[in-house]
């Protein structure tokens, strides 16, 4: 009697035949199925993901304002007591050198606070956290800053501007002018880029996207320079556009060092033109005519 005559003796096909069992070698060779939701999660990752929060940035901002008031007062009183005892406080406060000293000290304090925030609170290396990635095309970025100054100078000539601004008085003496030039191509752009493009931009980009992150970072960047230019909106607009370009470079390169180089190229060209036009800051009336 053959097995075909007896259904009970027919070889039974196991349930799920044709597909590998979980323990079979074929199953191990096949990658696990990925649910569609996983792809959606990956595609919706934020453009930036800093370890700090917007509250941390607000805390640094508030600390900066307090530091500005406190240090300027301390420097003013110390200068009046030590260097200018025979002048009243109003006259001493007009000394450009004191503003430069105050600014330098403020930068040091704020830099220390930002480092302590990132490394002390979140235990992350500071330069890595803010994405200080030195670019290979540093000369191109410096050149971009040069071109940016030349283009925006043409725009600035078409905008209304006050004839006398506090910024211009920083060039009244060659010594003060040279000190300002050094700050303008070193610690000045460094601190501004670290705060605006290093700390503030990633928080805004994570929450609102790259475009709004760039624009909303450039806005306060332009506004903080208003007092230096006599509250002229034309100057604020030009500096806002500088912030937009620096922010776009930061977003495209993922590097604060890249936006720093653009900033240095812009400021450095401005200072170089002033030095040449005034014969070493000795004839500032020529700079005003230029």
NUMI-695648 format. One record per residue: x, y, z of N, C-alpha, C in turn; residue in three letters. Coordinates in pm, whole numbers, plus 32768, in hexadecimal, padded with zeros to 4 digits. Atoms other than C-alpha are relative to their C-alpha. Layout:
% NUMI-695648
XYZXYZXYZALA;...
This chain:
% NUMI-695648
80587F898000800080008000805A807B8000UNK;7FAE7F87800C808F814C7F967FCC806A8060UNK;80287F947FA58087828180677F9680577FC4UNK;80677FAC80407FAD832C7F657F767FC78015UNK;8083803A7FEA7E9782347FAF7FD0801B808EUNK;80277FE57F767E968296811B802380908022UNK;7FE57F727FE87E70840C815E804C80168080UNK;7FBC7FEC7F817EEE83DF82C080967FEC7FF5UNK;7F7280178012803D8369823A804280647FA1UNK;7FC87F99805A80658493814B806380568050UNK;7FA47FA47FB98194856981A67FBD80878014UNK;80447F847FDC810C86998259805D80787FEAUNK;7FB47F848013817E87F281F17FF88054807EUNK;80057FB17F8481E188BC83247FBD80877FE7UNK;80417F7D8009812189F6836C806C80687FE8UNK;7F9F7F98801F81D68B1F82D380717FCF7FAAUNK;7F968032805782A08A4A81E2801880647F91UNK;7FDB7FA2806983588B1580DB803880828038UNK;7FC67F897FC183B38C2B81D280587FD48072UNK;7FA2802E7F9B84DD8C1182BA7FCB8018808CUNK;80257FF17F7484A58BDD8429805F80618041UNK;7FAA7F9D7FC085368CD8851E808C7FCC801FUNK;7F7F80387FDB86508BE78574804F7FCE7F88UNK;7FBC8038807486A98B84840F806D805F7FD1UNK;7F967FA8803587E48C0783637FCC80697FA1UNK;80377F9F805D87108CB182587FC580788048UNK;803C7F937FB586598D79835E806A805D8037UNK;7F957FAD7FCA879E8DED83F4803F80567F93UNK;7FC37FB5806D88168E62829D7FAC80757FD5UNK;80597F95802C86E58F4082637FFA806E8069UNK;800A7F927F9F86DF909C83027F74800B8037UNK;80867FF17FC685C090E283ED7FB1806B7FB9UNK;80577F9D80428499919E835F80008082804FUNK;80007F7D7FC2849F931483A57F77803E7FEEUNK;80857FC58010834E93B283EE800980877FBAUNK;7FFF7F7F804882F094DD831380158077805CUNK;7FF37F8F7FA482E195BC844880908022801DUNK;7F747FE57FE5845795958477803C805D7F98UNK;7FCF7FA68069849C963A83277FCD808E8015UNK;80387F7B7FE783B797598380804B80458072UNK;7FB67FC57F90846F978A84C9808880317FD5UNK;7F7C7FD9802F85C09792841B7FFB807D7FABUNK;80097F8E805B854F988C83157FD7807F8049UNK;802F7F8A7FB884BC9974841D805F802B806FUNK;7FA07FD87F9C85F7999484EE801D80967FF4UNK;7FE57F71800886449B00854B8086801D7FBEUNK;7F837FDA804387529BBB848C8071800D8064UNK;7F9D7FF27F9788089BFD85D37FCB7FBD807EUNK;802980437F8588049B47871D8062801F8071UNK;7FA27FDC7F9688C89C0888267FD87FC38086UNK;801D80397F7C88E39B8389887FBE8067805BUNK;803A7F987FAC88799CD38A1A7F7680267FCCUNK;80897FDA8021871F9D6E8A127FF680977FEBUNK;80177F71800E86889EBF89C58008804A8084UNK;7FF47FC17F7C86769F048B3A8092801A8024UNK;7F717FE97FE887EE9EDD8B4C8031807C7FB5UNK;7FD87F8B804E88199FDD8A377FC9807F803EUNK;80387F8C7FBC872DA0CC8AEB804E8021807EUNK;7FB17FE87F8787F7A09F8C28808480447FDEUNK;7F837FC0802B8939A0F68B707FE680907FD5UNK;80227F79802A888CA2268AD77FEC805C8078UNK;80157FB07F888817A2A38C2A8081801B804AUNK;7F7E7FF07FC0896EA2698CBC805780637FB5UNK;7FB47FA180528A07A32A8B9B7FD78090801FUNK;802F7F787FE3892BA4598BE0802E802E8089UNK;7FD27FDD7F798980A4548D528097801B8000UNK;7F6F7FF080068AF1A42E8D01802680837FBEUNK;7FE57F8180448AE9A5568C117FF080758061UNK;801A7F927FA38A50A63B8D18806880018070UNK;7FA680077F8D8B2CA5C28E35808F80237FDBUNK;7F747FE980248C79A5C08D808018808E7FCDUNK;7FEF7F75802D8C44A70F8CD5800380608077UNK;80007FAD7F888BF6A7A88E2880837FF2804CUNK;7F8280187FB98D26A7068ECA807580427FB8UNK;7F937FC4804D8E0FA7748DB17FF980998007UNK;80117F6F7FFA8D7EA8D58DB8803180378086UNK;7FD87FD17F7B8DACA8FC8F3080967FEF8017UNK;7F7180187FEF8F07A8628F2A805280657FAFUNK;7FB77F9F80528F76A9468E0D7FF8808C803CUNK;800F7F7C7FC18EEBAA798EBE8059800C807AUNK;7FB27FFD7F838F9FAA1E8FFE80977FFC7FE4UNK;7F718015801890EDA9B68F658038805E7F96UNK;7FC67FBA8072911DAA618E157FCA808D7FEBUNK;803E7F7E801B902DAB8A8E077FC08039807FUNK;803E7FD27F838FFBAC098F6C7FCC808F7FF9UNK;80287F7480078FCEAD738F007F9180197F9BUNK;806F7FF1805F8EB8AD338E037F837FC3803DUNK;807C80397FCA8D4AACF18E4F7FDF7F7F7FB7UNK;8021808480378CABABA18E077FCA80097F73UNK;80397FF180878BF1AC218CD4806E800D7F98UNK;7F907FF1805D8D38AC878C31804F7F7F7FF2UNK;7FB5807E80048DE6AB448C8F7FB57F987FAFUNK;8051806480478CC6AA798C01800B800E7F68UNK;7FF47FEB808F8D09AB108AAA80857FD17FC7UNK;7F7D802D802F8E68AA7E8A957FF07F7E7FB1UNK;800F807B80508E6BA980897680517F8B8035UNK;7FAB806C7FD08F85A8BB8A167FBA7FB1806DUNK;804880467F958EA7A8688B407F967FA27FC6UNK;8063805880408D9AA7DD8A5A80437F837FC8UNK;7FB9807280378E9AA6FE89B0802E7FA1806EUNK;7FD680557F8F8F22A6828AFE7F887FB68039UNK;807A80407FCC8DC0A63F8B7C7FD27F8F7FA5UNK;802C806580608D69A5838A3E80577F838007UNK;7FA580717FF78E9DA4AA8A5A7FE57FAC807DUNK;801C80487F848E51A4508BC57F797FB87FFAUNK;8084803F800F8CE4A40A8B72800C7F817FADUNK;7FED807680538D50A3198A60803D7F8D8051UNK;7FBF80697FB18E2FA25C8B547F9D7FBF8061UNK;806180367FA08D1CA2368C587F987FAA7FBBUNK;8068804B80478C15A1C68B5C80397F7F7FC5UNK;7FC2807980368D07A0D28ABA800D7F96806DUNK;7FF4805F7F928D4AA0338C0C7F797FC58025UNK;808780327FDE8BD3A0188C517FCF7F9B7F99UNK;802D805D80688B8E9F708B0280497F7A800AUNK;7FB4807C7FF18CA59E748B367FCE7FB18079UNK;803080457F878C2B9E258C967F757FC67FEBUNK;80868035801D8AC89DFA8C14800B7F7C7FB5UNK;7FFA807580568B259D008B06804D7F8D8041UNK;7FAC806A7FC98C3B9C438BB57FDC7FDE8090UNK;8022801A7F748BCB9C6B8D1F7F777FC28012UNK;808980327FEF8A569C2E8CF97FE47F847FACUNK;8021806D805B8A4E9B438BCF80757FA17FE5UNK;7F8B805880098BAD9AAD8BDE80217FD97F6FUNK;7FDF8013808D8BEE9AD88A6B807180617FDDUNK;7F957FA380288D309B6A89D47FC7807A7FB8UNK;803D7F8480308CE39CD68987800C80127F6AUNK;7FEB7FE5808E8D7D9CF8882C7FBA7F997FA9UNK;80498067804B8CE59BB087BC7F6A801D8004UNK;80907FE97FF28B8D9C1288407FCF80717FA7UNK;802D7F8F80538B7D9D5E878880237FEC7F6DUNK;7FDA8023808A8C039CB6864C806A805F7FC8UNK;7F8E7FB180318D4B9D6F862E80567FA57FA9UNK;7FBA8057805E8DBB9CAA84FF804B80587F9CUNK;7FB47FA680558ED79D5C84527FF67FD47F6EUNK;80158026808C8E8A9D6282DA80837FFE7FB2UNK;7F8A800580578F829D1281C7800A807A7FA6UNK;80027F8F805F8F199E3980EE7FFF8084804CUNK;80027F867FAF8F759F4B81E78014807F7FAEUNK;7FE97F8980528FF1A03A80DA7F8480277FB1UNK;807C7FE080468EAAA020801C7F9C8042805EUNK;805C7FC57FA08DE8A0718156802A808E8024UNK;7FD07F787FE98EC4A19D819F7FDF80597F88UNK;80207FB580788E93A20C80367F6A80207FF9UNK;80907FE67FFC8D1BA1EA80627FE38077805BUNK;80117F8D7FA88D34A2DD8185802980827FBEUNK;7FD37F8980498DF5A3D180AC7F96802D7F9CUNK;80677FE080638CF2A3C17F957F8180338045UNK;80777FD57FB78BDBA3E28093800B8091802CUNK;7FED7F757FD88C6EA52681187FF2805F7F89UNK;80057FA880758C98A5BB7FBD7F7180107FCDUNK;808A7FFA80318B34A5647F577FA88050805FUNK;80557FBB7F9F8A93A5DC8099802780928012UNK;7FD87F737FFB8B5FA71C80907FB480517F96UNK;80507FBD80678AADA7737F4C7F7080168030UNK;80877FF27FCA895FA7307FF47FFB8069806EUNK;7FFF7FA27F9089C2A7F98128800380917FD1UNK;7FFB7F7780368A09A92B80527F7780317FD2UNK;80867FDB802C889EA9257FDF7FA080128074UNK;80587FFC7F8C8811A91681418020807B8055UNK;7FE67F8D7FA887E7AA39823580597FD78075UNK;7FA4801C7F9388F8AA4F833A801E8081804AUNK;7FDE7F877FB58946AB458453808F802C7FE2UNK;7F7C7FCA801F8A72AC29842580647FE4806FUNK;7FA780157F8F8AFFABE4857F7FCC7F8C8053UNK;802980777FB68AF4AA93863080697FE0806AUNK;7F9F80297F9A8B96AA04876C80707FA97FC7UNK;7F9A8057803A8C4DA9078693807280507FC3UNK;7F997FAE803F8D07AA1A85D98061803B8067UNK;7FAA7FC57F998D8BAAAC872080657F9B8037UNK;7F9C80637FD88E3FA96787648080800F7FAFUNK;7F8B7FEB80558F2EA9D78652803E808B8015UNK;7FCD7F797FEA8F76AB2E86E7809780028017UNK;7F7180077FE790D1AAC3875780387F827FBEUNK;7FC78077804191B6A9D68695800E7F87805BUNK;7FF380717FA291F5A90587CC7F7C7FB68010UNK;8083803E7FF19082A8C888007FD57FBA7F7FUNK;802780398080904FA887868E80477F7A7FE7UNK;7FB7807D8013915EA77D86837FCC7F93805FUNK;803880627FA290D4A6D487BC7F7A7FCB7FCDUNK;8081802B80378F7BA6CF871F80137FA47F89UNK;7FE680538076900AA63E85DE80297F728029UNK;7FD580847FD190B1A523869D7F897FB18034UNK;807780437FCB8F6EA4D387567FA27FD87F8FUNK;805F8016806D8EA6A4EA861180237F887FAAUNK;7FDB807480538F6CA3D4856980277F878055UNK;7FD880707FAA8F9FA2F186967F907FDC8061UNK;805E802A7F988ED8A2D787D87F72802F7FE5UNK;80877FCF801E8DB4A3A887587FAF7F9F7FACUNK;804B806080528D43A2CA86377FFE7F74803DUNK;7FFE80857FC18DACA19586FC7F8D7FF28063UNK;806980097F9B8CC2A1E0881E7F75800C7FC2UNK;80837FF1803F8BA4A25287407FD77F827FB5UNK;8022807B80498BB6A11B86687FE57F8C805FUNK;8018806B7F9F8BCFA03387947F75800D803BUNK;80837FF07FC18A9AA0CB88337F8E7FF27F9BUNK;80717FFC805D89BEA10E87047FF87F827FA9UNK;8002807480588A229FF5861780247F7E8047UNK;7FDB80787FB68AAC9F05871C7F987FD38063UNK;806180227F9889A99F1588357F70801A7FD6UNK;808B7FDB801D88739FCC87B97FCA7FBA7F83UNK;80328039807D88569F4D86527FD37F6E800DUNK;802C808C7FF9884C9DD586A47F7A7FEF8047UNK;807F800B7FB8872E9E09879B7F8C802A7FA8UNK;806B7FD1805886609ED286A37FEC7FA37F89UNK;800C805A807486AE9DE9857F7FBD7F7E8027UNK;8040807C7FD386479CBA864B7F6A8012800FUNK;808D7FEA7FE684F99D5686A07FB380337F86UNK;80477FBC806B84A49E22856980337FE07F74UNK;7FC6801D808285819DA284518074805C7FE0UNK;7F857FB9802286BA9E2283A77FE480917FD8UNK;801B7F79803386209F5182F77FE180618071UNK;80237FA87F91857F9FE4842C807280098064UNK;7F8C7FFB7FA886B19F8884F5806480697FD3UNK;7FA27F9D8037878DA058840E7FCA808E8012UNK;803A7F7A7FFB869EA18284037FF380338090UNK;80167FD47F76864BA18B85768083800B804EUNK;7F7D7FEB7FC487BAA17085CE803C80837FCFUNK;7FCA7F8580388816A29084E77FBB807C8037UNK;804B7F8B7FD08708A3748578803D803C807FUNK;7FBF7FC47F8B8798A3A186D9809180257FE6UNK;7F777FDF802588F3A39E86408008808E7FC6UNK;80037F7980368895A4D985807FD580678067UNK;80367FA07FA087D6A57B869D80658027806BUNK;7FA17FDE7F9688F2A569879A806680687FD2UNK;7FA27F9D803489C3A64686B57FC0808A7FEDUNK;80457F81801488BCA75986A4803A80738051UNK;7FC97F8F7FB38948A82D87C5808480347FC8UNK;7F807FD580368A9EA833871E7FF0805C7F88UNK;80157FB2807A8A0AA8D085E57F8F80678011UNK;80627F967FE98926A9D286877F717FD77FE5UNK;80878036801287EFA8F3866E7FCE80157F73UNK;80277FF1808D87F1A91084F37FD47F797FC8UNK;80358080802F8717A8068455804C7FCE7F86UNK;7FB4802A807687E9A804831780787FAD8026UNK;7F8C804C7FD1891DA79083D57FD57F798038UNK;8032807F7FC8884FA68A848D7FDA7F9F7F90UNK;80248056807087CCA607833F807C7FC17FC2UNK;7F868034803B892CA5E382B4803A7F928058UNK;7FC780647FA689A4A52883E97FA57F858007UNK;805D807280088869A45183DE80217FA87F87UNK;7FDD804D807988CAA3E9827B80857FB78013UNK;7F8480467FDF8A28A39782F67FE17F848053UNK;802880727FAE8986A2B983FB7FBB7F927FB1UNK;80438063805588B0A21082F380687FAD7FB3UNK;7F9A8047804B89E2A1B9822280517FA4805CUNK;7FB580537FA18AA5A13E83517FAD7F88802DUNK;8057806E7FD8897AA07083BD7FEF7F987F92UNK;800D805D807189519FDA8262807F7FAC7FF1UNK;7F82804A80078AC19F7A825F80087F9A8071UNK;8001805E7F8E8A9E9EDF83B87FA37F8A7FE5UNK;8060806B801B896D9E18834980327FA37F92UNK;7FD3805180728A0C9DA28204807B7FAD8022UNK;7F8280447FE38B5F9D4182927FFE7FB38083UNK;8004803B7F798AF19CD183F0807A80288051UNK;7F837FD47FC18C179D9F846C7FF58090802CUNK;7FF97F787FCE8C299ED0854B808380427FD5UNK;7F827FC8802F8D939EFB84E27FF1803B7F74UNK;80157FCC80888D199F30837C7FBD80898005UNK;80417F7D7FF58C2DA04B83DE805D80658042UNK;7F9D7FA87FC38D42A0DA84B8805F80397F97UNK;7FA57FD080688E29A0F1838A7FBC80677FA6UNK;80497F9D804F8D1FA1A682C07FF78084804DUNK;800B7F8A7FA98CEEA29683E3808780498007UNK;7F7A7FC47FFB8E67A2D083FC802180437F7BUNK;7FE87FC480838E7EA31082867FB680837FF0UNK;80507F8580088D69A413829E803E806E8056UNK;7FC97F9B7FA58DF4A4C983D0808E80277FD9UNK;7F777FE480238F5CA4A9835F800D805C7F89UNK;7FFD7FA880758F18A54A820F7FD6808D8025UNK;802D7F7D7FD28E5EA66482B98070804A804AUNK;7F927FC17FB68F83A6A583A4807580217FA4UNK;7F907FE8805B9085A687828E7FE7807C7FAAUNK;80227F8A80508FCFA78781B8800F807F8054UNK;7FF67F8B7FA88FBDA87382E280928024801AUNK;7F727FE57FE79132A84D8329804080437F87UNK;7FC47FC980799194A89381C17FCA808C7FE3UNK;803E7F7F8023909DA9B0818E80298070805EUNK;7FE07F987F9D9107AA6682CD80958006801FUNK;7F6E80007FEA927EAA2582B380227FD78090UNK;7FE480337F7A9289A95783F07FAB8042806BUNK;805F7FC27FA39159A9F48499802E808B802FUNK;7FD17F7B7FDA9201AB4A849B7FAD806F7FC0UNK;80547F9C8043910BABFA83B27F747FC47FEEUNK;8083804180048FB1AB7B84097F9B804A7FABUNK;805C7FB880578F0AAC8F833F7FFB7FC47F74UNK;7FFD804380828F76ABCF82077FA97F838001UNK;805780767FF48EC5AA9A82867F6E80297FFAUNK;808A7FD380048D87AB6182B77FD880257F71UNK;801D7FDE808C8DA1ABE281517FF07F837FACUNK;8009807C804A8DD9AA8080D57F7B7FBB801CUNK;
